[in-house]
């Protein structure tokens, strides 16, 4: 048998309802975004072994992939406890991205879903990802871009009535509650990745301005989910169709539309180690 025939692969399940699987476990605004991102993986063939950088609670991987990923690591012990319990990974490890505790060229694929924007020292993490990837290995990730702050409805309203100071203050506030250190366009990511010897194979913007407004207002309308998590240790108390707090019908209409949009607030990257 040729070595290529022995290569283990992993992918998303095209028959899965990513929207409902996310809505029943996450605040609806976050679940909507994660469902869109999870569906992208239907078209991507991931080569094992796979490392998930910044795996968090593991919900995204557990929902999206047919098989557990080899390793999920995250600096939060609390998050890792949840990730370990949902079967998303063969092993979980508490570590930071600036010092990945694995040998050189030990992974064929590294993924990172909506994580890199939260990391101040980004170059160190990308350098470590390069080190642990095998030659020609895939680095697949998604991040917000500079359209995110441009597309916020509240700040755009303030701009429309010439209250530019309030508009900028709101953008700063939203960036703070989102814990973003980087929301960069392709023109910033391309040289950043090239500096670390990654070649961009494919990229696209997604999540339209209207979709972002759903996420933006969901932060406020979904405050009950935060209370649920604090008190009951789960985001959604009654994960059933028809739950008043899960606007499934309106989100389904958005979800069924093409999420790729030139003014989308997030960017998905498929890259390879040179």
Long-range contacts (C-beta under 8 A, 24 or more apart in sequence): 7-47, 7-48, 8-47, 8-48, 8-49, 9-45, 9-46, 9-47, 9-48, 10-46, 10-48, 10-50, 10-65, 10-66, 10-67, 10-69, 11-41, 11-42, 11-44, 11-45, 11-46, 11-65, 11-66, 12-38, 12-39, 12-40, 12-41, 12-42, 12-44, 12-64, 12-65, 12-66, 13-42, 13-66, 14-42, 16-63, 18-63, 18-64, 19-248, 19-251, 19-252, 19-255, 20-241, 20-248, 21-63, 22-59, 22-63, 23-236, 23-239, 23-246, 23-248, 23-251, 24-236, 24-239, 24-240, 24-246, 25-59, 25-63, 25-235, 25-236, 25-239, 26-59, 26-225, 26-235, 26-236, 27-218, 27-222, 27-225, 27-226, 27-235, 27-236, 28-218, 28-222, 28-225, 28-245, 28-246, 28-247, 28-251, 29-214, 29-215, 29-217, 29-218, 29-219, 29-221, 29-222, 30-215, 30-218, 32-211, 32-214, 32-215, 32-218, 32-251, 32-254, 32-255, 33-114, 33-207, 33-211, 33-215, 33-266, 34-59, 34-60, 34-63, 34-113, 35-255, 36-206, 36-207, 36-211, 36-255, 36-259, 37-113, 37-114, 37-142, 37-206, 37-266, 37-268, 38-63, 38-64, 39-259, 40-142, 40-206, 40-268, 41-65, 44-140, 44-270, 46-109, 46-111, 46-138, 46-140, 47-108, 47-109, 47-137, 47-138, 48-108, 48-109, 49-106, 49-107, 49-108, 49-109, 50-107, 50-108, 50-109, 50-110, 50-111, 51-100, 51-102, 51-107, 51-109, 51-110, 51-111, 51-132, 52-89, 52-110, 52-111, 52-112, 52-113, 53-97, 53-100, 53-110, 53-111, 53-112, 53-115, 53-125, 53-129, 54-97, 54-112, 54-113, 54-115, 54-116, 54-118, 54-119, 55-79, 55-80, 55-83, 55-88, 55-89, 55-92, 56-83, 56-115, 57-82, 57-83, 57-86, 58-82, 58-83, 58-84, 58-86, 58-88, 58-89, 58-92, 59-86, 59-88, 60-113, 61-88, 61-89, 62-86, 62-87, 62-88, 69-111, 70-107, 71-102, 73-100, 97-124, 97-125, 97-128, 97-129, 98-124, 98-125, 98-128, 99-128, 100-128, 100-129, 100-131, 100-132, 102-132, 103-132, 104-131, 104-132, 105-131, 105-132, 105-133, 105-134, 105-135, 105-137, 106-132, 106-134, 107-132, 107-133, 107-134, 107-137, 108-133, 108-134, 108-137, 108-138, 109-133, 109-137, 109-138, 109-139, 109-140, 110-137, 110-138, 110-139, 110-140, 111-139, 111-140, 111-141, 112-139, 112-140, 112-141, 113-141, 113-142, 114-142, 114-143, 114-144, 114-266, 115-141, 116-141, 116-143, 116-182, 117-143, 117-144, 117-180, 117-181, 117-182, 117-183, 118-179, 118-180, 118-181, 119-181, 119-182, 120-181, 122-181, 122-182, 122-192, 123-192, 123-195, 123-196, 126-192, 126-193, 126-196, 126-198, 127-196, 130-196, 130-197, 130-198, 130-273, 133-273, 134-273, 135-273, 136-272, 136-273, 137-272, 137-273, 138-270, 138-271, 138-272, 138-273, 139-198, 139-269, 139-271, 139-272, 139-273, 140-269, 140-270, 140-271, 141-268, 141-269, 141-271, 142-266, 142-267, 142-268, 142-269, 143-182, 143-183, 143-184, 143-189, 143-266, 143-267, 143-269, 144-178, 144-180, 144-183, 144-265, 144-266, 144-267, 145-183, 145-184, 145-185, 145-186, 145-205, 145-264, 145-265, 145-266, 145-267, 146-183, 146-184, 146-185, 147-185, 147-205, 147-209, 147-263, 147-264, 147-265, 148-180, 148-183, 148-212, 148-265, 148-266, 149-174, 149-175, 149-183, 151-209, 151-212, 151-213, 151-263, 151-265, 152-212, 152-216, 153-213, 153-216, 153-217, 154-216, 174-216, 177-219, 185-267, 186-267, 189-267, 189-269, 193-269, 193-271, 197-273, 197-274, 198-271, 198-272, 198-273, 198-274, 199-271, 199-272, 199-274, 200-269, 200-270, 200-271, 201-270, 201-271, 201-272, 202-269, 202-270, 203-267, 203-268, 203-269, 203-270, 204-260, 204-264, 204-267, 204-268, 205-260, 205-261, 205-262, 205-263, 205-264, 205-265, 205-266, 205-267, 206-259, 206-260, 206-261, 206-264, 206-266, 206-267, 206-268, 207-259, 207-261, 207-264, 207-265, 207-266, 208-259, 208-261, 208-263, 208-264, 209-261, 209-263, 209-265, 210-254, 211-254, 211-259, 211-261, 211-264, 211-265, 212-265, 214-251, 214-254
